[in-house]
Amino acid sequence: MTHYYFNIRRHDVLDRDLEGAEFATFEEAYEEASQAAREMLAEKVLANHVIDGSCFEITTEDGAVAGELAFRSLIRFT
């Protein structure tokens, strides 16, 4: 199991995930990040907030960026 952190990047600001979570694979961590981002997007839509360029930077315990997930990439238009 690997410990992953879902840090949120909003433009030049990085909001660090201090807890993180254990996942067997990066794919499982990415799927969890996708679900969390969908929930965050739903809250923004309900509050009539602008959907900006936020993304998750998924990092490992040593701080290496394993992947990124742009919140906008989860919005389906058709």
C-alpha positions as CSV (number, residue, x, y, z in Angstrom):
1,M,0.0,0.0,0.0
2,T,1.2,3.5,-0.8
3,H,0.2,6.6,1.0
4,Y,-1.1,9.3,-1.4
5,Y,-2.0,12.9,-0.7
6,F,-4.6,14.9,-2.7
7,N,-3.2,18.5,-2.6
8,I,-5.4,21.1,-4.2
9,R,-3.8,23.6,-6.6
10,R,-5.7,26.8,-7.3
11,H,-3.6,28.8,-9.7
12,D,-0.4,29.7,-7.7
13,V,-1.7,28.5,-4.4
14,L,-1.2,24.9,-3.1
15,D,-3.5,23.7,-0.3
16,R,-1.7,20.6,1.1
17,D,-3.6,17.5,2.2
18,L,-2.1,16.7,5.6
19,E,-3.8,13.3,6.1
20,G,-3.7,11.5,2.8
21,A,-4.9,7.9,2.5
22,E,-3.5,4.4,1.6
23,F,-4.2,2.8,-1.7
24,A,-3.0,-0.4,-3.3
25,T,-2.5,1.3,-6.7
26,F,-2.2,4.8,-8.2
27,E,-5.4,4.0,-10.2
28,E,-7.3,3.5,-7.0
29,A,-6.0,6.8,-5.7
30,Y,-6.9,8.5,-8.9
31,E,-10.5,7.1,-8.8
32,E,-10.9,8.4,-5.2
33,A,-9.6,11.8,-6.2
34,S,-12.0,11.9,-9.1
35,Q,-15.0,11.1,-6.8
36,A,-13.8,13.8,-4.3
37,A,-13.4,16.3,-7.1
38,R,-16.9,15.6,-8.4
39,E,-18.4,16.2,-5.0
40,M,-16.4,19.5,-4.7
41,L,-17.6,20.6,-8.2
42,A,-21.2,19.8,-7.2
43,E,-20.9,22.1,-4.1
44,K,-19.5,24.9,-6.3
45,V,-22.3,24.6,-8.8
46,L,-25.0,24.6,-6.0
47,A,-23.4,27.7,-4.5
48,N,-23.2,29.4,-7.9
49,H,-19.4,29.7,-7.8
50,V,-17.2,29.9,-10.8
51,I,-15.6,26.7,-11.8
52,D,-12.0,27.7,-12.0
53,G,-8.7,26.0,-12.9
54,S,-8.4,24.0,-9.7
55,C,-6.8,20.6,-9.7
56,F,-5.6,17.8,-7.5
57,E,-1.9,17.2,-7.4
58,I,-1.7,13.6,-6.2
59,T,1.6,13.0,-4.4
60,T,3.3,10.2,-2.7
61,E,4.8,10.3,0.8
62,D,8.1,11.6,-0.4
63,G,6.3,14.5,-2.1
64,A,6.7,13.3,-5.7
65,V,3.8,14.2,-7.9
66,A,2.3,10.9,-9.1
67,G,-0.4,12.7,-11.3
68,E,-2.7,15.6,-11.7
69,L,-6.5,15.7,-12.0
70,A,-8.0,19.0,-13.4
71,F,-11.5,19.4,-11.9
72,R,-12.8,20.7,-15.2
73,S,-11.8,17.4,-16.9
74,L,-14.6,15.7,-15.0
75,I,-17.4,17.9,-16.4
76,R,-19.3,16.3,-19.3
77,F,-21.0,18.6,-21.8
78,T,-22.5,16.0,-24.2
